[in-house]
Amino acid sequence: MPSLQSLKVSFAEIAVSIPPDSTRKAGSVQWPAELPGDPATGFVTVKAHTLDRPQAMSWISRTAKLVPQRQALVFIHGFNNLFEEAVYRFVQIVHDGR
C-alpha cells in the first residue's frame, strides 16, 4: 500500500541547461560525467526549488497565457525511475520535440 506521502502532489520549478545540439545526440540525455557538470557537454540543473500549491497554480496561470493554443504536455515518468531521470528525460523530450 502506498504511503500517504506518495499520494500527495508536489510541485517544483527546475531549470536545466542542455548542451548545444552540435555536441549532443538528439533523443538521449547526456548525463554529466562529474558533478557539478559541464553545460557544454551534459545536462546540468541550474535552478531547483519546491513550490507550494498557490505558487504552482500562479506559475501555471502566468505560463498558460503565453501559449496561444492553451496546450499542455503531461509527462508520466512511470515506475522505477529516479526523479532526476524523469526531469532530464522530460527536458530532453521537450527540447528535441521543439
Backbone as CSV, one residue per row, in Angstrom:
resi,resn,N_x,N_y,N_z,CA_x,CA_y,CA_z,C_x,C_y,C_z
1,MET,0.845,-1.179,0.000,0.000,0.000,0.000,0.892,1.245,0.000
2,PRO,0.562,2.242,-0.850,1.387,3.454,-0.903,1.299,4.235,0.396
3,SER,2.388,4.921,0.708,2.376,5.779,1.888,1.554,7.023,1.591
4,LEU,1.128,7.706,2.636,0.368,8.946,2.437,1.213,9.978,1.716
5,GLN,2.522,10.001,1.972,3.397,10.951,1.290,3.369,10.721,-0.210
6,SER,3.352,9.462,-0.656,3.384,9.178,-2.091,2.083,9.555,-2.781
7,LEU,1.023,9.768,-2.027,-0.258,10.152,-2.608,-0.397,11.671,-2.736
8,LYS,0.527,12.417,-2.166,0.477,13.869,-2.226,1.102,14.373,-3.520
9,VAL,0.528,15.435,-4.050,1.093,16.086,-5.221,2.121,17.098,-4.735
10,SER,3.266,17.114,-5.388,4.274,18.110,-5.055,4.662,18.855,-6.326
11,PHE,5.153,20.063,-6.148,5.475,20.937,-7.271,6.902,21.443,-7.121
12,ALA,7.574,21.629,-8.252,8.922,22.179,-8.242,9.146,22.973,-9.514
13,GLU,10.002,23.961,-9.417,10.455,24.693,-10.595,11.917,24.333,-10.790
14,ILE,12.223,23.779,-11.954,13.573,23.295,-12.226,14.018,23.836,-13.578
15,ALA,15.202,24.406,-13.617,15.795,24.877,-14.873,17.000,23.997,-15.183
16,VAL,17.042,23.511,-16.423,18.119,22.617,-16.845,18.810,23.207,-18.071
17,SER,20.127,23.232,-18.023,20.927,23.645,-19.171,21.170,22.416,-20.036
18,ILE,20.980,22.583,-21.347,21.164,21.492,-22.299,22.371,21.839,-23.169
19,PRO,23.268,20.868,-23.390,24.427,21.171,-24.235,23.987,21.542,-25.651
20,PRO,24.809,22.263,-26.378,24.449,22.649,-27.749,24.137,21.418,-28.607
21,ASP,23.195,21.597,-29.537,22.800,20.494,-30.415,23.983,19.905,-31.177
22,SER,24.988,20.719,-31.437,26.156,20.243,-32.189,27.003,19.259,-31.390
23,THR,26.815,19.215,-30.064,27.627,18.323,-29.230,26.822,17.224,-28.552
24,ARG,25.548,17.101,-28.907,24.727,16.078,-28.252,23.948,15.287,-29.279
25,LYS,23.553,14.100,-28.881,22.761,13.227,-29.734,21.285,13.419,-29.390
26,ALA,20.492,13.823,-30.378,19.054,14.003,-30.152,18.441,12.673,-29.715
27,GLY,17.489,12.756,-28.798,16.805,11.562,-28.327,17.477,10.906,-27.136
28,SER,18.553,11.499,-26.652,19.224,10.921,-25.493,19.608,12.020,-24.509
29,VAL,19.802,11.609,-23.280,20.230,12.521,-22.220,21.729,12.359,-22.046
30,GLN,22.449,13.457,-22.066,23.884,13.424,-21.820,24.101,13.721,-20.331
31,TRP,24.295,12.652,-19.568,24.487,12.795,-18.128,25.849,13.423,-17.856
32,PRO,25.932,14.291,-16.842,27.223,14.880,-16.511,28.221,13.789,-16.103
33,ALA,29.447,13.911,-16.564,30.481,12.937,-16.217,30.856,13.055,-14.740
34,GLU,30.798,14.263,-14.207,31.066,14.505,-12.797,30.282,15.737,-12.369
35,LEU,30.074,15.866,-11.073,29.321,16.998,-10.554,30.268,18.142,-10.258
36,PRO,29.909,19.376,-10.494,28.567,19.857,-10.789,28.152,19.725,-12.243
37,GLY,28.993,19.285,-13.116,28.621,19.114,-14.517,29.089,20.267,-15.380
38,ASP,29.274,19.972,-16.644,29.717,20.962,-17.623,28.584,21.181,-18.625
39,PRO,27.979,22.364,-18.641,26.857,22.620,-19.550,27.215,22.461,-21.031
40,ALA,28.492,22.487,-21.358,28.901,22.326,-22.754,28.801,20.874,-23.213
41,THR,28.791,19.945,-22.249,28.802,18.528,-22.634,27.687,17.692,-22.020
42,GLY,27.015,18.195,-21.016,25.977,17.403,-20.354,24.829,18.250,-19.843
43,PHE,23.731,17.596,-19.541,22.599,18.267,-18.925,23.012,18.682,-17.521
44,VAL,22.681,19.911,-17.125,23.063,20.426,-15.821,21.864,21.160,-15.217
45,THR,21.530,20.819,-13.997,20.475,21.532,-13.278,21.052,22.849,-12.783
46,VAL,20.443,23.961,-13.229,20.956,25.278,-12.841,20.094,25.959,-11.779
47,LYS,18.866,25.465,-11.610,17.993,26.016,-10.572,16.960,24.961,-10.212
48,ALA,16.705,24.823,-8.939,15.669,23.893,-8.490,15.147,24.339,-7.138
49,HIS,13.841,24.509,-7.048,13.238,24.772,-5.756,11.786,24.306,-5.761
50,THR,11.313,23.954,-4.584,9.947,23.477,-4.453,8.985,24.662,-4.433
51,LEU,7.772,24.385,-4.866,6.706,25.380,-4.853,5.559,24.826,-4.027
52,ASP,4.876,25.709,-3.301,3.647,25.256,-2.666,2.533,25.333,-3.711
53,ARG,1.380,24.826,-3.388,0.297,24.761,-4.359,-0.080,26.143,-4.922
54,PRO,-0.260,27.188,-4.090,-0.594,28.502,-4.655,0.489,29.031,-5.608
55,GLN,1.754,28.834,-5.272,2.828,29.269,-6.167,2.762,28.516,-7.497
56,ALA,2.513,27.223,-7.431,2.432,26.418,-8.652,1.244,26.842,-9.513
57,MET,0.108,27.080,-8.898,-1.073,27.493,-9.658,-0.853,28.865,-10.296
58,SER,-0.175,29.756,-9.594,0.145,31.070,-10.147,1.074,30.922,-11.354
59,TRP,2.093,30.060,-11.243,3.018,29.829,-12.356,2.271,29.253,-13.557
60,ILE,1.400,28.297,-13.328,0.636,27.687,-14.423,-0.241,28.731,-15.097
61,SER,-0.902,29.562,-14.314,-1.770,30.601,-14.866,-0.981,31.598,-15.714
62,ARG,0.168,32.063,-15.200,1.004,33.011,-15.954,1.530,32.378,-17.239
63,THR,1.993,31.156,-17.151,2.601,30.482,-18.290,1.572,30.134,-19.353
64,ALA,0.379,29.742,-18.950,-0.666,29.378,-19.905,-1.033,30.559,-20.798
65,LYS,-0.922,31.761,-20.285,-1.237,32.954,-21.081,-0.221,33.184,-22.197
66,LEU,0.954,32.582,-22.078,1.995,32.740,-23.089,1.838,31.778,-24.261
67,VAL,0.957,30.790,-24.107,0.771,29.763,-25.137,-0.611,29.964,-25.761
68,PRO,-0.667,30.515,-26.983,-1.959,30.832,-27.587,-2.903,29.635,-27.733
69,GLN,-2.359,28.451,-28.011,-3.216,27.285,-28.227,-3.676,26.648,-26.919
70,ARG,-3.167,27.124,-25.806,-3.507,26.573,-24.489,-3.245,25.068,-24.443
71,GLN,-2.106,24.673,-24.952,-1.729,23.268,-24.955,-0.840,22.974,-23.758
72,ALA,-0.877,21.732,-23.344,-0.008,21.293,-22.250,0.512,19.901,-22.571
73,LEU,1.699,19.642,-22.123,2.289,18.318,-22.256,2.415,17.749,-20.859
74,VAL,1.819,16.607,-20.639,1.915,15.931,-19.352,2.824,14.729,-19.539
75,PHE,3.864,14.665,-18.752,4.843,13.582,-18.846,4.691,12.695,-17.621
76,ILE,4.337,11.449,-17.837,4.216,10.476,-16.750,5.438,9.571,-16.844
77,HIS,6.305,9.678,-15.867,7.599,9.014,-15.981,7.582,7.539,-15.659
78,GLY,6.516,7.017,-15.100,6.442,5.582,-14.831,7.093,5.198,-13.514
79,PHE,7.273,3.899,-13.357,7.810,3.350,-12.116,9.295,3.054,-12.271
80,ASN,9.954,2.876,-11.134,11.368,2.501,-11.094,12.270,3.485,-11.822
81,ASN,11.916,4.759,-11.766,12.750,5.822,-12.328,13.099,6.791,-11.210
82,LEU,14.334,7.220,-11.196,14.718,8.259,-10.260,14.115,9.585,-10.707
83,PHE,13.855,10.471,-9.762,13.304,11.779,-10.084,14.204,12.507,-11.083
84,GLU,15.527,12.437,-10.870,16.480,13.094,-11.759,16.351,12.574,-13.191
85,GLU,16.167,11.268,-13.324,15.996,10.679,-14.654,14.737,11.216,-15.326
86,ALA,13.664,11.318,-14.571,12.400,11.810,-15.126,12.524,13.270,-15.555
87,VAL,13.170,14.093,-14.723,13.334,15.512,-15.061,14.151,15.666,-16.337
88,TYR,15.296,15.016,-16.411,16.164,15.163,-17.579,15.522,14.568,-18.824
89,ARG,14.797,13.469,-18.704,14.121,12.875,-19.864,13.036,13.818,-20.372
90,PHE,12.277,14.433,-19.459,11.232,15.369,-19.864,11.848,16.570,-20.584
91,VAL,12.928,17.098,-20.048,13.622,18.219,-20.682,14.083,17.818,-22.080
92,GLN,14.641,16.619,-22.197,15.121,16.133,-23.484,13.981,16.008,-24.497
93,ILE,12.844,15.471,-24.067,11.682,15.311,-24.950,11.179,16.666,-25.440
94,VAL,11.038,17.614,-24.518,10.557,18.953,-24.888,11.540,19.637,-25.838
95,HIS,12.815,19.573,-25.521,13.828,20.228,-26.343,13.875,19.597,-27.754
96,ASP,13.975,18.281,-27.812,14.092,17.616,-29.111,12.805,17.710,-29.926
97,GLY,11.671,17.848,-29.245,10.395,17.977,-29.941,10.110,19.397,-30.409
98,ARG,10.952,20.311,-29.973,10.831,21.732,-30.317,9.451,22.231,-29.939
